[in-house]
Amino acid sequence: MEQFSVELSTESKFIQQQLDDELIQNLNNALLSLDNKEREAIYYFYYQGLGYDQIAEIFEFSHISSARRLIYKSLAKIRKVISLSILAFFAISNRMD
């Protein structure tokens, strides 16, 4: 049996690329909304793969839970900014219809 490959149309690829670019822009905006310590903690946790204990040591926190709270607080801010971006997008989209 002969196999064949399935490809997205050029238009679908273009739309997907636009969505990816917009998502990256929203994420970058969300990261910019963080203060330096929050942004640094997110960097250590997600990009460097450090644990809460290592992050607590870097920031000279006396409790590991302080590092965990910093990460959670930072993620909450990121979620809020991204959520607002999505809501704004839908509000603009609805006005165009």
Backbone as JSON, one array per atom type, in Angstrom:
{
  "sequence": "MEQFSVELSTESKFIQQQLDDELIQNLNNALLSLDNKEREAIYYFYYQGLGYDQIAEIFEFSHISSARRLIYKSLAKIRKVISLSILAFFAISNRMD",
  "N": [[0.84, -1.18, 0.0], [0.59, 2.13, -0.89], [2.02, 4.96, 0.66], [1.09, 8.24, 1.62], [1.77, 11.7, 2.15], [0.41, 14.18, 4.27], [-0.24, 17.56, 3.98], [-0.48, 20.86, 5.3], [-2.38, 23.59, 4.0], [-1.01, 26.46, 2.34], [-2.2, 28.76, 3.28], [-3.22, 27.9, 5.77], [-0.81, 27.32, 7.07], [0.26, 29.9, 7.18], [-1.61, 31.23, 8.81], [-1.31, 29.75, 11.17], [1.35, 30.4, 11.78], [1.06, 33.13, 12.29], [-0.56, 33.02, 14.59], [1.18, 31.67, 16.33], [3.25, 33.58, 16.48], [1.85, 35.68, 17.69], [1.21, 34.53, 20.15], [3.78, 34.2, 21.24], [4.51, 36.9, 21.41], [2.6, 37.79, 23.28], [3.39, 36.29, 25.5], [5.98, 37.3, 25.9], [5.3, 39.96, 26.53], [3.95, 39.48, 28.9], [6.02, 38.48, 30.49], [7.58, 40.77, 30.64], [6.02, 42.27, 32.29], [6.61, 41.45, 34.78], [8.52, 42.0, 37.79], [12.11, 42.4, 38.23], [13.12, 40.37, 39.97], [11.07, 38.45, 39.97], [11.01, 37.76, 37.25], [13.58, 36.73, 36.98], [13.42, 34.51, 38.7], [11.53, 32.94, 37.34], [13.01, 32.44, 35.05], [15.18, 30.92, 36.11], [13.75, 28.69, 37.07], [12.23, 27.62, 34.86], [13.86, 27.82, 32.52], [16.46, 27.2, 33.24], [16.02, 25.0, 34.74], [16.18, 24.75, 37.5], [15.52, 23.79, 40.92], [13.16, 24.56, 43.59], [14.6, 24.7, 45.96], [17.18, 25.35, 45.1], [16.73, 27.83, 43.91], [15.84, 29.27, 46.1], [18.23, 29.35, 47.49], [19.85, 30.89, 45.75], [18.52, 33.37, 45.86], [18.87, 33.86, 48.47], [16.92, 33.15, 50.34], [15.42, 32.26, 53.43], [13.66, 30.2, 53.63], [12.51, 27.5, 51.68], [9.92, 27.56, 50.79], [9.47, 30.22, 50.27], [10.66, 30.67, 47.81], [9.04, 29.05, 46.24], [6.58, 30.39, 46.54], [7.24, 32.8, 45.27], [7.59, 31.96, 42.62], [4.96, 30.99, 42.09], [3.48, 33.36, 42.43], [4.55, 34.89, 40.37], [3.79, 33.37, 38.13], [1.02, 33.66, 38.34], [0.74, 36.37, 37.74], [1.64, 36.34, 35.09], [-0.34, 34.71, 33.91], [-2.55, 36.39, 34.25], [-1.93, 38.66, 32.65], [-1.77, 37.44, 30.11], [-4.36, 36.42, 29.9], [-5.84, 38.8, 29.85], [-4.92, 39.79, 27.42], [-5.97, 37.9, 25.66], [-8.71, 38.28, 26.09], [-8.94, 40.91, 25.15], [-8.3, 40.5, 22.48], [-10.51, 38.92, 21.62], [-12.55, 40.76, 22.06], [-11.96, 42.74, 20.2], [-12.15, 41.19, 17.87], [-14.87, 40.53, 17.88], [-16.02, 43.03, 17.41], [-15.32, 43.42, 14.8], [-16.88, 41.72, 13.38]],
  "CA": [[0.0, 0.0, 0.0], [1.38, 3.35, -1.03], [1.78, 5.97, 1.69], [1.14, 9.61, 1.14], [1.9, 12.65, 3.24], [-0.61, 15.21, 4.34], [0.35, 18.87, 4.24], [-1.4, 21.97, 5.47], [-2.34, 24.56, 2.91], [-0.18, 27.63, 2.59], [-3.0, 29.67, 4.11], [-3.23, 27.35, 7.13], [0.52, 27.53, 7.63], [0.39, 31.33, 7.45], [-2.45, 31.53, 9.98], [-0.65, 29.13, 12.33], [2.53, 31.2, 12.08], [0.58, 34.37, 12.92], [-1.0, 32.68, 15.94], [2.39, 31.4, 17.11], [3.92, 34.87, 16.72], [1.05, 36.44, 18.65], [1.38, 33.87, 21.44], [5.11, 34.56, 21.73], [4.46, 38.31, 21.79], [1.84, 37.87, 24.53], [4.24, 35.74, 26.56], [7.04, 38.28, 26.16], [4.69, 41.08, 27.25], [3.66, 39.02, 30.26], [7.3, 38.42, 31.2], [8.01, 42.15, 30.89], [5.2, 42.84, 33.36], [7.17, 41.0, 36.05], [9.71, 42.74, 38.24], [13.34, 41.66, 37.92], [13.25, 39.16, 40.79], [10.09, 37.48, 39.47], [11.47, 37.31, 35.94], [14.77, 35.91, 37.22], [12.97, 33.25, 39.29], [10.93, 32.17, 36.24], [14.13, 32.01, 34.21], [15.88, 29.82, 36.78], [12.89, 27.52, 37.22], [11.82, 27.02, 33.59], [14.9, 27.78, 31.5], [17.65, 26.54, 33.78], [15.6, 23.76, 35.36], [16.54, 24.7, 38.92], [14.45, 23.5, 41.85], [12.84, 25.61, 44.56], [15.69, 24.81, 46.93], [18.3, 26.07, 44.47], [16.3, 29.22, 43.72], [15.87, 29.86, 47.45], [19.64, 29.61, 47.82], [20.31, 32.02, 44.92], [17.93, 34.61, 46.37], [19.19, 33.91, 49.89], [15.71, 33.01, 51.14], [15.64, 31.33, 54.54], [12.74, 29.08, 53.47], [12.25, 27.06, 50.3], [8.56, 27.97, 50.45], [9.53, 31.59, 49.74], [10.95, 30.53, 46.38], [7.83, 28.51, 45.63], [5.6, 31.49, 46.48], [7.68, 33.75, 44.25], [7.26, 31.35, 41.32], [3.49, 30.98, 41.95], [3.03, 34.74, 42.26], [4.97, 35.29, 39.03], [2.92, 32.68, 37.17], [-0.3, 34.28, 38.42], [0.83, 37.62, 36.98], [1.73, 35.99, 33.67], [-1.68, 34.27, 33.5], [-3.44, 37.55, 34.2], [-1.6, 39.46, 31.47], [-2.14, 36.68, 28.92], [-5.82, 36.38, 29.88], [-6.3, 40.11, 29.39], [-4.61, 39.87, 25.99], [-6.94, 37.06, 24.96], [-10.0, 38.98, 26.15], [-8.87, 42.06, 24.25], [-8.35, 39.96, 21.12], [-11.89, 38.55, 21.32], [-13.37, 41.97, 22.01], [-11.69, 43.36, 18.9], [-12.68, 40.29, 16.85], [-16.33, 40.65, 17.86], [-16.38, 44.31, 16.8], [-15.07, 43.34, 13.37], [-17.92, 40.86, 12.76]],
  "C": [[0.89, 1.24, 0.0], [1.01, 4.36, 0.06], [1.84, 7.35, 1.06], [1.21, 10.54, 2.35], [0.8, 13.71, 3.14], [0.07, 16.52, 4.71], [-0.75, 19.89, 4.42], [-1.29, 22.9, 4.28], [-1.44, 25.73, 3.31], [-0.92, 28.61, 3.5], [-3.04, 29.19, 5.56], [-1.89, 27.53, 7.82], [0.72, 28.99, 8.02], [-0.39, 31.73, 8.7], [-1.81, 30.96, 11.24], [0.57, 29.93, 12.75], [2.14, 32.51, 12.76], [0.15, 34.11, 14.36], [0.19, 32.39, 16.85], [3.11, 32.68, 17.46], [3.18, 35.69, 17.77], [1.19, 35.85, 20.06], [2.74, 34.22, 22.05], [5.14, 36.01, 22.17], [3.72, 38.49, 23.11], [2.67, 37.37, 25.71], [5.37, 36.71, 26.91], [6.5, 39.49, 26.91], [4.41, 40.71, 28.7], [4.95, 38.96, 31.09], [7.81, 39.82, 31.53], [7.21, 42.81, 32.0], [5.72, 42.43, 34.74], [8.3, 41.92, 36.48], [10.93, 41.84, 38.04], [13.47, 40.36, 38.7], [12.3, 38.08, 40.3], [10.55, 36.89, 38.14], [12.69, 36.38, 36.09], [14.38, 34.53, 37.79], [12.35, 32.35, 38.22], [12.02, 31.62, 35.32], [14.84, 30.81, 34.84], [15.04, 28.54, 36.8], [12.62, 26.83, 35.87], [12.94, 26.89, 32.57], [16.16, 27.08, 31.96], [17.31, 25.23, 34.48], [15.97, 23.62, 36.83], [15.3, 24.41, 39.77], [14.23, 24.66, 42.81], [13.98, 25.8, 45.56], [16.88, 25.58, 46.37], [17.96, 27.56, 44.28], [16.3, 29.95, 45.06], [17.3, 30.21, 47.84], [20.18, 30.81, 47.04], [19.81, 33.35, 45.48], [18.17, 34.81, 47.87], [17.93, 33.96, 50.76], [16.0, 32.02, 52.26], [14.73, 30.11, 54.44], [12.53, 28.77, 51.99], [10.86, 27.51, 49.86], [8.51, 29.4, 49.91], [9.81, 31.57, 48.24], [9.72, 30.02, 45.65], [6.76, 29.59, 45.49], [5.95, 32.51, 45.41], [7.35, 33.24, 42.85], [5.75, 31.39, 41.09], [2.95, 32.38, 41.7], [3.37, 35.23, 40.85], [4.09, 34.65, 37.96], [1.52, 33.26, 37.16], [-0.32, 35.59, 37.63], [0.86, 37.34, 35.48], [0.35, 35.56, 33.15], [-2.63, 35.45, 33.33], [-3.19, 38.38, 32.94], [-2.03, 38.74, 30.19], [-3.67, 36.61, 28.79], [-6.4, 37.7, 29.38], [-6.05, 40.29, 27.91], [-5.62, 39.08, 25.17], [-8.32, 37.73, 24.95], [-10.03, 40.17, 25.21], [-8.96, 41.61, 22.79], [-9.78, 39.61, 20.73], [-12.8, 39.76, 21.25], [-13.19, 42.67, 20.67], [-12.29, 42.51, 17.77], [-14.2, 40.42, 16.75], [-16.79, 41.96, 17.24], [-16.22, 44.27, 15.3], [-16.15, 42.54, 12.66], [-19.16, 41.63, 12.41]]
}
